[in-house]
């Protein structure tokens, strides 16, 4: 691989001059600049970013930790994070925590060893100690790690409220909410808070059942519904599911068991990720989280922190959500 | 952040000793090792992998270039690549080429600048010049870049053959194949070759229509079917689609237009990724590409090349595929 010395020799200039061209520093005549650029092209020279990172103490690398790379919510989010990071000249290192806090701690250590400039944390594991010890910019998705760490979230409270109101306005009087795992201190729990309060304000009977499932596998969701939800499903005329895959599975379960959706049971989901948008039967009624805007906000918040070199700057962002009307309500 | 000097001071040893512990080099007594390890833990010291990468000329970074991170095929593939890379202590930098060859060339340059140890190329763009110039290990997915670059692929010929035979065995006599974009020199084109030959051997009428769509968006596929396929759809009693999203969209199009699937029209797809596995209505008949094994093979082939330091070692891998019987045939 060509070195900076080779470039300098071919261009007939000093190494310092090549370095100045690379770093756009100091005065360089346009003729000299062209000679250097031509030599770099001829030699197919690529400046060593690792050496530059070491020198400048900035790697332009961002670590992104997610619970499941193949889940449609996270793959779409990563897609947008990558796009915006790339616009600002950052690269992303993706880490799949698989909900395992030991694996996650190892990833954090690896990211620190690789001197990433910051971390976007989209994980749902219980253990957050490791993040509190990290002395670099972090932004979290849908989670408050500490008051000194910025977060980006969809408006979970509003999402829970519009979903519940929609069911009530469409005539439901006995509501069930299948929540996310409430033991984790996650912002999506506010969907449950909103569900509960909206039911109480409207004198609606309700229950909340905790679903621990993040896995985007049909059978896992099916088994949960069969074992936990099905024995009491006849008590309800409306269900608000905290994610679309659960909502879809519930729809399939209900129709296979002779329950008409939406006539006898109304179902609303949450997310509106690529799976929900692709799937046409049924078109789910759901709450859209704008993953493009969330991805952009995560990137902006993190890179602004990195570039201001001020890790104490906290800037929480809550992104609006909207109701998507489908066939299941 | 603690430095190696801080660790040496706290442990009461020289920097060289700490370095020996880190690199497991030279004789170190167990007591000294414990003192150093304890000091690293107390100071929350993380060795600078960037400095080590520069020194050792190995970064333990792998670049992965895909056309669309949010596509269920590629998100699942990346999920497995990340898992196997992590097992062997490598990290992955993901790059979303969005089918744009300029963007892809920039990514390759960026990966070279960041001194990744190798590249996994899953892209479908026309331009492969940039890859030929790269003097580092590369493994490609479903594509022959050159005779000196290893590839991993599902058995595309067999996949095309079992799909076509399945349609014929189920009584189809006029077959259509909606292929991938044939202008790219991709291994999935062998699905079309197998389709064609199998039809000819069995005296079956057939046509091939090129679908240029990689986008996992329902509307794009719908528009293509409405404009290109629909005018001649009545000529066929069986369609082999080169991907599941096209097959699913065709199913929806047919049923909305009064064509009964599978009675009047049999449809078979390709991939069996997370979308297909989640979706229950219909259960698609399709060909499963084992993305776990493909991801593992891509990682193994690349890391073996990296660690043998022999970029000329070519090791192509073809992974078996299987028919998944669903409701659409």
Contacts between the chains, C-beta under 8 A, distances in Angstrom:
chain1	res1	chain2	res2	distance
A	1	B	135	6.5
A	44	B	133	6.1
A	46	B	109	6.2
A	46	B	112	4.4
A	46	B	113	4.7
A	47	B	113	5.9
A	48	B	54	7.7
A	48	B	113	6.9
A	48	B	115	6.3
A	49	B	110	7.9
A	49	B	113	4.2
A	49	B	114	4.8
A	49	B	115	7.1
A	50	B	50	5.6
A	50	B	53	5.4
A	50	B	54	5.2
A	50	B	59	6.6
A	50	B	114	6.7
A	50	B	115	5.0
A	51	B	54	5.8
A	53	B	50	5.4
A	54	B	48	7.6
A	54	B	50	5.2
A	54	B	51	5.8
A	54	B	54	6.1
A	59	B	50	6.5
A	61	B	93	7.8
A	61	B	114	8.0
A	68	B	79	7.3
A	69	B	75	6.2
A	69	B	78	5.6
A	69	B	79	4.0
A	69	B	82	6.0
A	70	B	72	7.7
A	70	B	75	5.1
A	70	B	76	4.4
A	70	B	78	7.7
A	70	B	79	3.9
A	70	B	274	5.7
A	72	B	70	7.7
A	72	B	72	7.0
A	72	B	75	7.5
A	72	B	274	7.2
A	72	B	275	7.9
A	75	B	69	6.2
A	75	B	70	5.1
A	75	B	72	7.5
A	75	B	75	3.3
A	75	B	78	7.9
A	76	B	70	4.4
A	78	B	69	5.6
A	78	B	70	7.7
A	78	B	75	7.9
A	78	B	94	7.3
A	79	B	68	7.3
A	79	B	69	4.0
A	79	B	70	3.9
A	79	B	96	6.4
A	82	B	69	6.0
A	82	B	94	6.2
A	82	B	95	7.4
A	82	B	96	5.0
A	83	B	96	6.5
A	86	B	95	7.9
A	86	B	96	7.5
A	91	B	93	5.3
A	91	B	95	7.7
A	91	B	110	6.6
A	91	B	114	6.8
A	92	B	93	7.0
A	92	B	94	6.2
A	93	B	61	7.8
A	93	B	91	5.3
A	93	B	92	7.0
A	93	B	93	5.9
A	94	B	78	7.3
A	94	B	82	6.2
A	94	B	92	6.2
A	94	B	94	5.4
A	95	B	82	7.4
A	95	B	86	7.8
A	95	B	91	7.7
A	96	B	79	6.4
A	96	B	82	5.0
A	96	B	83	6.5
A	96	B	86	7.4
A	109	B	46	6.2
A	110	B	49	7.9
A	110	B	91	6.5
A	112	B	46	4.3
A	113	B	46	4.7
A	113	B	47	5.9
A	113	B	48	7.0
A	113	B	49	4.2
A	114	B	49	4.7
A	114	B	50	6.7
A	114	B	61	7.9
A	114	B	91	6.8
A	115	B	48	6.3
A	115	B	49	7.0
A	115	B	50	5.0
A	133	B	44	6.1
A	135	B	1	6.4
A	216	B	274	6.1
A	216	B	278	6.6
A	217	B	277	7.3
A	217	B	278	7.6
A	218	B	277	6.5
A	218	B	278	5.2
A	218	B	280	6.6
A	245	B	278	6.6
A	248	B	278	7.3
A	252	B	280	4.9
A	252	B	281	7.1
A	274	B	70	5.7
A	274	B	72	7.2
A	274	B	216	6.1
A	274	B	275	7.8
A	275	B	72	7.8
A	275	B	274	7.8
A	275	B	275	6.0
A	275	B	278	6.1
A	277	B	217	7.3
A	277	B	218	6.6
A	278	B	216	6.6
A	278	B	217	7.6
A	278	B	218	5.2
A	278	B	245	6.6
A	278	B	248	7.3
A	278	B	275	6.1
A	279	B	279	5.9
A	280	B	218	6.6
A	280	B	252	4.9
A	281	B	252	7.1
A	281	B	281	5.4
